Amino acid sequence: MKYIGALMLLLTGMQVRAQFGIIQDKDGYTNVREGAGISRKIADKVLNGEIVYAWEREGEWCDINYRRNGEIQGGFVHSSRIKMLEDVFEKIKVRRQDETNAVFQQDSVTVMFTTRPFVEKAHQIGRDKSDSNYPIVNKIDGKEFYGCDGGLPTHEYNTFTIQIGNRAVVVPDKAIRDLYQPNPELTIVYYDRKNDRLYITATNSDGAGSYEVLLQFDHGVYTKRAIFYGF
């Protein structure tokens, strides 16, 4: 229990320094630079609406991670071009959070989910050998997965219930079935009422294999997710 408590403090502190954000620029995109400063070389562009993972600022510049062709890339953007979720959107109140489930409810928005133990025989486990010839788990049900670094998970997502007004929102399997070691106590729900957009963010894992995930729902429909690594 002491280990779990220490991990919670570590991950919570990490979330204070780093968080999900959304690119918003009047030009429809913003430049990603190799360093913090207008004089630094432009390495890439990110479009409006793109989800990024923002680290600590260097003056007016923010160190970010973003996805490009499935790979995580890094660079710097001006902090005025990023809307941090926690700064601009409504944070749905927590009604219950423990190690196995969470309930968020405020006005017309309700999000509930549970977790369950991972049962090895219920899955197809793919194994390979590491450089030291030690067997490692590299796929579950034929897919690469998140939450463990070479070992088997102990928990996975079970049920999800989302209600926005009179709409029941479906969380498809493709959104969560490769996400393991969920942490209900490190989950946050945001709602953009103006655009009817729901965000669920979580810091998952029990240490090794820690990852940050964001699920996005537009007008009651799952649209995309973003996954980064917090360490």
C-alpha positions in Angstrom: 0.0 0.0 0.0 2.9 2.4 0.7 4.1 1.8 -2.9 0.7 2.6 -4.3 0.4 5.7 -2.2 3.9 6.9 -3.3 3.0 6.2 -7.0 -0.2 8.2 -6.7 1.7 11.2 -5.4 4.3 10.9 -8.1 1.7 10.7 -10.9 -0.4 13.4 -9.5 2.6 15.7 -9.3 3.4 14.8 -12.9 -0.1 15.8 -14.0 0.3 19.2 -12.4 3.3 19.8 -14.7 2.0 18.2 -17.8 -1.5 18.0 -19.3 -3.5 17.6 -22.5 -4.1 20.6 -24.7 -5.8 21.5 -28.0 -4.2 23.6 -30.7 -6.1 26.7 -31.5 -4.6 29.4 -33.9 -6.3 32.0 -36.0 -4.3 30.7 -39.0 -5.8 27.2 -38.7 -2.4 25.7 -37.6 0.6 26.6 -35.6 4.3 26.0 -36.2 6.3 23.5 -34.1 9.8 24.7 -33.6 13.0 22.9 -32.6 13.5 25.1 -29.6 11.8 27.8 -27.5 11.9 30.9 -29.5 10.7 32.6 -32.7 14.2 32.3 -34.2 14.3 28.6 -33.8 13.9 26.4 -36.9 10.3 25.3 -37.8 10.2 21.5 -37.7 6.5 20.8 -38.4 3.0 22.1 -38.2 0.0 21.0 -36.1 -3.5 21.8 -37.1 -6.3 23.3 -35.1 -8.1 20.8 -33.0 -5.1 18.5 -32.7 -4.5 17.0 -29.3 -1.1 17.6 -27.8 0.5 16.7 -24.5 2.1 19.8 -23.0 5.0 19.9 -20.6 6.5 22.7 -18.6 6.8 26.1 -20.3 10.1 27.9 -21.1 9.0 31.5 -21.0 6.2 31.9 -23.5 7.0 28.6 -25.2 5.6 25.2 -24.3 7.4 21.8 -24.9 4.9 19.4 -26.4 4.4 15.9 -27.7 2.1 15.2 -30.6 1.4 12.3 -33.0 2.5 12.2 -36.6 1.9 9.0 -38.7 1.4 7.1 -35.5 4.7 8.1 -33.9 5.2 10.5 -31.0 7.1 13.7 -32.0 8.3 16.6 -29.9 8.9 20.3 -30.3 8.0 23.8 -29.0 4.9 25.9 -29.8 3.9 29.3 -28.4 1.8 28.8 -25.3 -0.9 31.2 -26.6 -1.7 28.6 -29.3 -2.6 25.9 -26.9 -5.9 25.6 -25.0 -5.3 23.5 -21.9 -8.4 21.4 -21.1 -8.3 22.2 -17.4 -8.2 25.9 -18.1 -11.1 26.3 -20.6 -13.5 23.4 -20.2 -16.0 22.4 -17.4 -14.6 19.8 -15.1 -17.3 17.3 -14.3 -17.7 16.7 -10.6 -16.4 13.4 -9.1 -19.1 11.5 -7.2 -17.1 8.4 -6.5 -13.5 7.3 -7.2 -11.7 4.3 -5.9 -9.4 1.6 -7.2 -12.0 -0.2 -9.3 -14.6 2.3 -10.4 -15.5 6.0 -10.9 -18.6 8.1 -11.2 -18.7 11.6 -12.6 -21.9 13.6 -12.6 -22.9 17.2 -13.2 -26.1 18.6 -14.6 -26.9 16.6 -17.8 -23.5 14.8 -18.0 -22.9 11.4 -16.3 -19.8 9.2 -16.8 -19.4 5.9 -15.0 -17.0 3.1 -15.5 -15.7 0.0 -13.8 -12.6 -2.2 -14.1 -12.1 -5.9 -13.7 -9.2 -8.3 -13.1 -7.3 -9.4 -16.2 -7.9 -13.1 -16.8 -5.1 -14.5 -18.9 -7.1 -17.4 -20.3 -9.7 -15.0 -21.7 -7.1 -13.5 -24.0 -4.7 -14.6 -26.6 -1.2 -13.7 -25.3 1.7 -13.1 -27.7 5.2 -13.5 -26.4 8.7 -12.8 -27.7 12.1 -12.9 -26.2 14.1 -9.9 -25.0 17.8 -9.3 -25.7 18.6 -11.3 -22.6 16.5 -14.2 -24.0 13.8 -13.6 -21.3 10.2 -14.1 -22.5 8.1 -10.9 -22.7 4.5 -10.2 -23.5 4.4 -8.1 -26.7 0.8 -8.6 -27.9 -2.7 -9.2 -26.4 -5.4 -10.5 -28.7 -3.1 -9.8 -31.6 -2.5 -6.2 -30.8 0.2 -4.1 -29.2 -1.1 -2.7 -25.9 -0.6 -0.1 -23.3 0.0 -0.3 -19.5 2.7 -2.9 -19.0 6.3 -3.2 -19.9 6.8 -6.8 -21.0 4.5 -8.4 -18.4 0.9 -9.3 -18.1 -1.7 -6.7 -16.9 -3.6 -7.3 -13.7 -6.7 -5.1 -14.6 -8.6 -3.9 -17.6 -11.6 -1.7 -18.4 -14.9 -3.4 -17.9 -18.2 -1.4 -18.3 -18.6 2.2 -19.5 -21.8 4.2 -19.1 -22.0 7.7 -20.5 -25.1 9.9 -20.6 -25.3 13.4 -22.1 -28.8 14.7 -21.7 -31.1 12.1 -23.1 -28.4 10.5 -25.2 -26.6 7.2 -24.2 -23.1 7.4 -25.5 -21.4 4.3 -26.7 -17.7 3.6 -25.9 -16.6 1.2 -28.7 -14.2 -1.7 -27.9 -11.6 -0.1 -30.2 -11.3 2.8 -27.9 -10.4 0.9 -24.7 -9.6 -2.8 -25.4 -5.8 -2.3 -25.7 -5.7 0.0 -22.6 -4.7 -1.9 -19.5 -4.0 -1.0 -15.8 -6.7 1.7 -15.7 -6.6 4.1 -12.8 -10.1 5.4 -11.9 -8.5 7.6 -9.2 -6.4 9.4 -11.8 -9.2 10.0 -14.3 -10.7 13.4 -15.1 -13.8 14.2 -17.3 -14.2 17.6 -19.1 -17.1 18.9 -21.1 -17.1 21.6 -23.7 -20.8 22.6 -23.7 -20.4 25.1 -26.5 -19.3 22.4 -28.9 -21.0 19.4 -27.2 -17.6 17.7 -26.8 -16.7 15.3 -24.0 -13.1 14.5 -23.0 -12.1 11.6 -20.6 -8.4 11.7 -19.6 -6.5 9.2 -17.5 -3.1 8.4 -16.2 -2.9 4.7 -16.4 -0.6 1.9 -15.2 1.0 0.8 -11.9 4.4 2.2 -12.7 6.2 0.6 -15.6 4.4 1.2 -18.9 2.6 4.4 -17.6 0.7 6.3 -20.3 -1.6 9.2 -20.6 -4.8 8.7 -22.6 -7.6 11.0 -23.8 -10.9 9.8 -25.3 -12.9 12.4 -27.2 -16.7 12.3 -28.0 -18.3 14.8 -30.3 -22.1 15.2 -30.2 -22.4 11.9 -28.3 -20.2 9.9 -30.7 -16.7 8.6 -30.0 -14.4 10.3 -32.5 -10.7 9.8 -31.5 -8.2 9.2 -28.8 -4.7 10.4 -28.0 -2.0 8.5 -26.1 1.3 9.7 -24.8 3.8 8.7 -22.2 4.1 10.8 -19.1 7.6 9.9 -18.1 
